[in-house]
Amino acid sequence: MVRIIPTRLKSASSLNNSRSNSPRRSNSNSNSNSVSNTANTSSYNNTNSTGKYQTRTPSRMGSDLSAKDKDTGLTLKVVILRARNLAAKDRNGTSDPYLVLTLGEAKVVTHEIPKTLNPEWNVVEEMPVTSPESLILDVICWDKDRFGKDYMGEFDVPLEELFTATKTEQEPKWYSLRSKRPGKKTSFHRLDMSEVLRPLEDFKNFNEFFYRALKPGARPCSAPDHPGIVVSPADCRSVVFNSVDHATTVWIKGREFSVKRLLGDAYPEDAKRYENGALGIFRLAPQDYHRFHIPVDGRLDKPKLIAGEYYTVNPMAIRSALDVYGENVRVVCPIDSLKHGRVMVICVGAMMVGSTVITRNEGDEVKRAEELGYFKFGGSTIVLLFEEGKMRFDDDLTDNSAGALETLVRAGMSIGHSPDEAQWTPDMRKNDEDITDAEKKEAKRRIQGSMGEEPSSGDETPAARPDVQTIAASTM
């Protein structure tokens, strides 16, 4: 067994300077009208500081890191502690073990510890995260011999496990060494790479892959002929409320939260419009597609930046005394809609999100499911505000939200409707017998953020498994 401490990922430049419940909606390909107007982009930096699935969120509050976005990549810090119960490879009943760590093109080799089955390394290594291929840390244990080496086992550490960690410095963790077996398959987030617009080798670093564009039609509008239907702005976890008061009772616990504070000095004159209106919160996790889309047809008003912090947007933070939405950096994008009035799309940055890029321009006539912009690396959130009486969220979403359940949705799916239009039932919660295995698997991937080794047949649980203790680093 090997023990490592996965620590949070840091931007390379800063280092140089110092449970799925029942699925809800059909898992169809949902919303994106290609990458429209990507040539005319606005990046907002704060330099100061398929289907819907019901899921009870186990998320916990992370640290309140703030960081600028850097195009130089990220660095993973790994603290390698010790191993125990290793196999004896030498005639004297011991081994001379050492570890080889690989992250993309980066490789680290520890020193060997002679004549032991329980070595202690106690070393700290830093490895760059510079490409989409470097999202799994591979660790192999070898026994050094005079004329070669003997294989002792290996394990993988998906960086996604670290993205969802609660602390910058994590607790030590034991990893079991396993024998490499035929048929082992490693996948990146088990994502459908056929959706991605550019080939994997075109991405210069992980950040570029993080805000990757999808092919036209990968996220279509669920109800293109029904302008009264409001669609999800992102692939995300949603909680929605038909009144702001209900939202503050069930979900948003920040003592100072208010619509006026949320809109800040961007559009203070509009705050009164939404005092009794509807509010939706759409949280993007690191494993999600991080471009966001237009929720209603209309005309885009001027996007405005509100400077702020980079607190985590995990549910435990939102349900604490801290007013995360009123404190974090955000970009306010009003859309004037014939069907839904003046709709506020508020793009909230979170940990490690250094910039929000808006790819549309003031005055553009926008359609549902078209791209509005993207977040660079990290977790983030979209908040939608509607005037009182202009729309109602779908019943299954509000039912889940009233029970403090987040619901997985994909961009372009129906989330609500104008009062004079019926709900869009094709996107409503399915009966259990109608849910396919593929939909269940996709829901599990999005909830758990699973990435790495695909399961294979065969018993792989020996009575006493050698393992390694490490600490690794993560970033939101």
MILUMFI-701238 format. One record per residue (C-alpha): x, y, z. Coordinates in steps of 0.02 Angstrom, whole numbers, padded with zeros to 5 digits, always signed. Each point is the difference from the previous one (the first is absolute). Layout:
XYZ/...
REM end
This chain:
+00000+00000+00000/+00067+00171-00045/-00047+00157+00096/-00007+00166-00092/-00065+00170+00050/-00093+00075-00148/+00014+00190+00030/-00092+00132-00100/+00062+00044-00172/+00081+00171-00010/+00024+00109-00152/+00175-00027-00064/+00041+00185+00009/-00052+00016+00182/+00113-00146+00045/+00145+00081-00090/-00028+00157+00101/+00012-00075+00168/-01603-01087-00050/-00112-00020-00135/-00187-00021+00037/-00128-00025-00139/+00049+00083-00165/-00116+00139-00050/-00002+00037-00186/+00040-00090-00161/+00185-00002-00038/-00013+00076-00172/+00135+00107-00078/-00049+00172+00062/+00050+00179-00041/+00133+00094-00100/-00019+00099-00158/+00183-00020-00041/+00130+00125+00051/-00080+00159-00063/+00092+00166+00000/+00156-00072+00078/+00104+00130-00090/-00081+00140+00099/+00033-00046+00180/+00009+00096+00163/+00101-00071+00144/-00046+00057+00174/+00143-00018+00124/+00000+00043+00184/+00180+00051+00027/-00025+00049+00180/-00024-00144+00094/-01073-01298-00840/-00080+00062+00158/-00028+00073+00170/+00042-00111+00146/-00053+00018+00181/+00145-00010+00120/+00017+00039+00184/+00162+00095+00006/+00141-00060+00113/+00104+00153-00046/+00100+00084+00135/+00073+00173+00015/+00173+00020-00073/+00131+00129+00045/-00021+00180-00052/+00143+00006-00124/+00010+00138-00126/+00108-00004-00155/+00018+00079-00169/-00017-00106-00153/+00167-00044-00075/+00035-00075-00170/+00163-00075+00063/-00087-00154+00069/-00016-00069+00176/+00115-00096+00114/-00043-00152+00104/+00089-00018+00166/+00019-00179+00060/+00067-00050+00171/+00057-00182-00003/+00007-00072+00175/+00024-00187+00011/-00055-00174-00053/-00042-00157+00098/-00022-00186-00028/+00101-00001-00161/+00046-00164-00083/+00171-00076+00030/+00095-00002-00165/+00175-00039+00062/+00074-00162+00068/+00022+00076+00172/-00189+00021+00016/-00001+00188-00028/-00005+00123-00146/+00081+00164-00052/-00157+00098-00048/-00016+00165-00090/-00145+00089-00086/-00020+00072-00175/-00134+00135-00014/-00064+00054-00171/-00117+00146-00038/-00016+00026-00187/+00178+00030-00061/+00066+00037+00175/+00089-00140+00092/+00071-00011+00176/+00106-00143+00069/+00025-00016+00188/+00158-00068+00080/-00001-00185+00043/-00009-00058+00181/+00112-00154+00021/-00048-00163+00082/-00176+00036+00062/-00182-00043-00030/-00060+00157+00090/+00098+00145-00076/-00015+00183+00050/+00041+00133-00131/-00073+00160+00076/+00033+00102-00157/-00093+00143-00083/-00014+00011-00190/-00081+00129-00115/-00063-00052-00172/-00072+00114-00136/-00177-00028-00063/+00016+00062-00178/-00112-00104-00111/-00166-00095+00000/+00099-00162+00001/+00079+00044+00168/-00157-00020+00105/+00046-00166+00078/+00151-00021+00111/+00074-00173-00034/+00107-00077+00138/+00101-00160-00024/+00101-00085+00137/+00161-00088-00053/+00132-00104+00088/+00175+00051-00050/+00115-00144-00043/+00182+00000-00046/-00038-00040-00181/-00176+00068-00021/-00162+00023+00094/-00151-00103+00056/-00178+00061-00017/-00093+00013+00167/-00166+00081-00046/-00081+00165-00045/-00147+00116+00027/-00079+00155-00076/-00054+00163+00082/-00130+00090-00107/+00025+00187+00024/-00188+00017+00003/+00002-00077+00173/+00106+00148+00051/-00111+00131-00083/-00142-00043+00118/+00107-00006+00157/-00045+00108+00148/+00172+00065+00051/+00154+00072-00081/+00109-00122+00096/-00086-00168+00006/+00016-00138+00127/+00118-00144-00042/-00082-00138-00099/+00047-00182-00031/-00003-00066-00178/+00002-00187-00035/+00125-00068-00124/-00082-00105-00135/+00072-00108-00135/-00020+00067-00175/-00132-00107-00084/-00043-00025-00184/-00145+00107-00053/+00039+00143+00118/-00071+00157-00077/+00027+00177+00060/-00119+00136-00055/-00009+00187+00027/-00151+00032+00109/-00085-00133-00108/-00053+00146-00108/-00077-00019-00172/+00148+00066-00098/-00101-00011-00161/-00090+00158+00058/+00159+00104+00011/+00026+00120-00145/+00191-00009-00007/+00108-00157+00007/+00084-00033+00167/+00174+00034-00066/-00048+00180-00046/-00014+00055+00182/+00158+00084+00063/-00039-00023+00184/-00133-00064+00119/-00083+00170+00015/-00038+00001-00187/-00079-00170+00014/-00098+00054+00153/-00095+00133-00099/-00008-00107-00157/-00133+00036-00131/-00117-00138-00058/-00054-00039-00176/-00152+00092-00070/-00158-00088+00056/+00079-00087+00150/-00112+00103+00116/-00157+00041-00101/-00150+00094+00066/-00129-00125+00061/-00150+00102-00060/+00060+00108-00145/-00177+00040-00059/-00062+00052+00173/+00079+00167+00050/-00095-00005+00165/+00111-00143+00060/+00152+00053+00103/+00153-00112-00021/+00146-00043+00112/+00151+00112-00024/+00127-00138+00034/+00041-00180+00039/-00020+00017+00187/-00084-00037+00166/-00154+00108+00021/-00109+00065+00140/-00146+00112-00049/-00132+00099+00093/-00153+00096-00060/+00034+00134+00130/+00160+00074+00071/-00073-00015+00175/-00017-00188-00020/+00180-00011-00062/+00065+00088+00155/-00103-00113+00113/+00054-00166-00077/+00169+00027-00083/+00088+00168+00012/+00046+00030+00181/+00119+00147-00019/-00055+00130+00127/+00028+00146-00117/-00069-00077-00160/-00121+00109-00099/-00039+00031-00182/+00068+00176+00018/+00165-00066+00067/+00006-00134-00136/-00018+00130-00139/+00122+00116+00089/+00046+00158-00092/-00027-00081-00170/-00188+00026-00012/-00059+00069+00168/-00150+00082-00081/-00069-00172-00047/+00006-00079+00173/-00182+00038+00043/-00059-00094-00155/+00053-00165+00077/-00045+00018+00184/-00147-00121-00018/+00062-00086-00157/+00068-00174-00039/+00180-00051+00031/+00100-00147-00069/+00175-00055+00049/+00100-00107-00122/+00163-00066+00072/+00138-00066-00113/+00120-00128+00074/+00178-00020-00067/-00048-00154-00102/-00137+00094-00092/+00006+00081-00172/+00038+00181+00047/-00078+00102-00139/-00167+00080+00040/-00148+00039-00111/-00147+00116-00028/-00155-00049+00104/-00131+00110-00089/-00023+00081-00169/+00030+00187+00003/+00124+00142-00016/+00161+00003+00101/+00032+00158+00100/+00176+00052+00054/+00092-00130+00105/+00075+00082+00155/+00136-00062+00117/-00016+00006+00189/+00169-00025+00085/+00005-00118+00147/+00071-00156+00082/+00017-00181-00055/-00087-00098+00137/-00057-00177-00036/-00178-00018-00066/-00024-00173+00078/-00169-00020+00086/+00072+00002+00176/+00073+00172-00034/-00163+00063-00075/-00093-00063+00153/+00119+00084+00122/-00006+00178+00066/+00115+00059-00140/-00086+00092-00144/+00098-00088-00137/-00101+00069-00145/+00012+00178+00066/+00187-00014+00035/+00068-00095-00150/+00059+00076-00163/-00140-00006-00128/-00058+00063-00169/-00181+00059-00016/-00078-00028-00173/-00178+00066-00022/-00108-00071-00139/-00159+00092-00050/-00126-00132-00053/-00174+00023-00074/-00061-00157+00089/+00089+00015+00167/+00036+00184+00029/+00171+00057+00056/+00100-00155+00050/+00163+00014+00096/+00134-00129-00038/+00132+00016+00135/+00162-00095-00030/+00084-00030+00168/+00183-00048+00011/+00062-00120+00133/+00162-00078+00059/+00136+00004-00134/-00114+00087-00126/+00107+00147-00052/-00108+00064-00140/-00172-00010-00077/-00002+00021-00189/-00157+00066-00085/-00003-00048-00184/-00151+00105-00048/-00016+00189-00019/-00115+00132+00071/-00150+00021-00115/+00008-00176-00072/-00165-00087-00034/+00025-00165+00090/-00090-00167-00010/-00018-00137+00129/+00143-00124+00005/+00121+00114-00090/+00165+00025+00088/+00015+00149+00117/+00176-00030+00067/+00111-00112+00105/+00091-00014+00166/+00184-00037+00006/+00065-00132+00120/-00098-00038+00159/-00174-00017+00072/-00127+00134-00039/-00186+00044+00001/-00134+00084-00105/-00140+00090+00093/-00160+00044-00096/-00121+00134+00059/-00176+00021-00071/-00128+00136+00035/-00153-00050+00100/-00133-00085-00106/+00110-00019-00155/+00043-00185+00016/-00019-00156+00105/+00130-00135+00025/-00048-00180-00042/-00087-00093+00140/+00124-00142+00018/+00142+00124+00020/-00091+00102+00131/-00052-00158+00094/+00181-00057+00010/+00060+00173+00049/-00129+00015+00139/+00080-00156+00075/+00174+00076-00016/+00041-00117-00146/+00104+00056-00146/-00055-00065-00171/+00120-00038-00142/-00046+00086-00162/+00084+00023-00168/+00012+00161-00097/-00152+00028-00111/-00122-00106+00102/-00162+00075+00059/+00006+00071+00176/-00156+00110-00003/-00133+00085-00103/-00101+00159-00017/-00163-00001+00102/-00106-00015-00158/+00093-00155-00063/-00001-00179+00064/+00155-00087+00066/+00108-00087-00129/-00034-00179+00052/+00132-00088-00109/+00131+00067+00120/-00094-00045+00159/+00050-00137+00121/-00013-00175-00070/-00077-00151+00080/+00131-00119+00070/-00040-00135-00128/+00033+00123-00143/+00176+00046+00056/+00134-00084-00104/+00163-00070+00067/+00094+00130-00103/-00097+00140+00085/+00036-00073+00172/+00185-00013-00042/+00006+00180-00061/-00090+00060+00157/+00126-00092+00109/+00146+00073-00096/-00065+00177+00018/-00043-00018+00184/+00160-00088+00053/+00112+00073-00132/+00067-00173-00032/+00154-00014-00106/+00130-00132-00023/+00003-00187-00010/-00151-00085-00074/-00060-00152+00096/+00049-00171-00065/-00043-00176+00049/+00096-00109+00120/+00037-00007+00185/+00131+00129+00048/-00017+00003+00189/+00144-00097+00079/+00000-00029+00187/+00144+00122+00035/+00033+00133-00130/+00159+00104-00004/-00038+00185+00001/+00079+00173-00004/-00040+00153+00104/+00005+00169-00087/-00067+00176+00005/-00045+00086-00164/-00055+00174-00049/-00163+00058-00078/-00084+00154-00071/-00178+00058-00022/
REM end
